[in-house]
Amino acid sequence: MIPSVLPTYTRAPLTFVKGEGSWMIEADGRRFLDLGAGIAVNVLGHANPILVEALTAQAGKLWHVSNLYNISEQQALADKLVDNTFADTVFFTNSGTEACELAVKMARKYWYDKGQPEKVEIIGFDGAFHGRSSAGIAAAGGKKLTKGFGPLLPGFKHLTWGDIASVNDAINDETAAVIIEPVQGEGGIRPIADDDLRELAHICKENNVLLILDEVQCGVGRTGKLFAHEWAGITPDIMMVAKGIGGGFPLGAVLASEEAASGMTAGTHGSTYGGNPLACAVGCAVMDTVATPEFIADVNRKAGLFRQKLEGLVASYPDLFEEVRGTGLMLGLKCYAPNTDVVNAAYDAELITVPAADNVVRILPPLNITDDEISEAVSRLDNAAAQVAANKD
Ligand SMILES: *Cc1c(COP(=O)(O)O)cnc(C)c1O
């Protein structure tokens, strides 16, 4: 019999009933240290007092009004995002994949309104992940995402990850945009080199093609900049944001330059819940906390500490681990052993990690994880690695 929850996930036999900072408490009372943060979502940990206060204060005032009216929390969050990024304007969604839908629509509408309606094609990269909507799976293109779901939304093609030179050849008169994650998350914590991202931005500009960045996983302080593309010193035309921006409340956004957004006039797009007062009140509190030089500097300091300890772990278990990957607190352990063995052994050590493609174990802690928690996490990872090594022998 089919479970009452549609079984599209293979779930670990864990039920968390409470969270406190970097810790999650299982129904049986065990305390797990959380290096997953709900897949890069809980940037300020669990039950953060600042976010609890923002949410409950808003809950007592106004939950929902619809976008037929001005929403002051939405306006405030849009202003904060515009003030802190390349963007001139923001549309709010409830998720990353909805941000992908709008990014695609916005790019196509831009060229349509410029009198070049033939420019509809979007170039993506293999190993990408842009969510599970029809545009999201077409943009990513992988078999695992698309197989069996009928005709895909047309107008997408895919190049080898990291092969920026191939973009020049792939662009033609029908190319509207290139879409890329500055650091692939689901694809296995694969950052694109700063030089390559600069080269890609340059190619897009030269060829009149829009650059869409998907910073749903790598954005909001995760890599040690507010947004990952800042490392390369480039600016996109359109950027997708979600996950961390809501700190655990469902919230996404599309950020854009005035020019790129110029086709999206009244009536061209909408969302019932997007930019709702509850979500935006929490989003404002996240931005006020994360988008400060002190917070970002601390992410970088802790990232250095974490990385150094992980390098030590890799050196201790050269048969299990190949390398540490990633930037900031978006880290990955590239494994020789099956990554799921490491993730499962970590569960036994009361530690949460997240598997990714390319046999990688993802490490995506809350950005406010403490130094002591980092030490504890690596010690638990060491226990997990020892268990995997023992089972191998
Ligand atoms: C998670 C993710 C998405 C999809 O976000 P949802 O909120 O699950 O729809 C899109 N792009 C990237 C890079 C992601 O990591």
The ligand as an SDF file (V2000), in Angstrom:
LIG
                    3D

 15 15  0  0  0  0  0  0  0  0999 V2000
   17.3730   23.7480   -3.8000 C   0  0  0  0  0  0  0  0  0  0  0  0
   17.7490   24.3860   -5.0800 C   0  0  0  0  0  0  0  0  0  0  0  0
   16.7720   24.8030   -6.0080 C   0  0  0  0  0  0  0  0  0  0  0  0
   15.3090   24.5240   -5.8150 C   0  0  0  0  0  0  0  0  0  0  0  0
   14.7980   25.1460   -4.6850 O   0  0  0  0  0  0  0  0  0  0  0  0
   13.3670   24.6490   -4.1160 P   0  0  0  0  0  0  0  0  0  0  0  0
   13.0940   25.6390   -3.0240 O   0  0  0  0  0  0  0  0  0  0  0  0
   13.5700   23.2480   -3.6420 O   0  0  0  0  0  0  0  0  0  0  0  0
   12.4060   24.7300   -5.2240 O   0  0  0  0  0  0  0  0  0  0  0  0
   17.1930   25.4500   -7.1510 C   0  0  0  0  0  0  0  0  0  0  0  0
   18.4940   25.6840   -7.3720 N   0  0  0  0  0  0  0  0  0  0  0  0
   19.4590   25.2990   -6.5150 C   0  0  0  0  0  0  0  0  0  0  0  0
   20.8880   25.6100   -6.8170 C   0  0  0  0  0  0  0  0  0  0  0  0
   19.1260   24.6170   -5.3520 C   0  0  0  0  0  0  0  0  0  0  0  0
   20.0690   24.2030   -4.5170 O   0  0  0  0  0  0  0  0  0  0  0  0
  1  2  1  0
  2  3  1  0
  2 14  2  0
  3  4  1  0
  3 10  2  0
  4  5  1  0
  5  6  1  0
  6  7  2  0
  6  8  1  0
  6  9  1  0
 10 11  1  0
 11 12  2  0
 12 13  1  0
 12 14  1  0
 14 15  1  0
M  END
$$$$
